[in-house]
Amino acid sequence: MTDAPARRERPPRPCPICKKMSLPQYHPFCSRRCADVDLSRWFSEVYAAPAEEKETDDEAPPPAPRDEPDA
């Protein structure tokens, strides 16, 4: 019995940075350099994950009046 689960080999695909065939140790990239280029693009905000827009104070409806008895 082995302690580590069997790792499925992924079929090689083109690297998203340079289009060379990817290597298992850097998947989905072909090299450490291409992986670092991709990470740099995330850090410099070339890539961005979509986010839901939140209402700003200008777009928010006014608060409803509160019915409080005067003390």
Secondary structure, 3 states (H helix, E strand, C coil): CCCCCCCCCCCCCECCCCCCECCHHHCCCCCHHHHHHHHHHHHCCCCCCCCCCCCCCCCCCCCCCCCCCCC
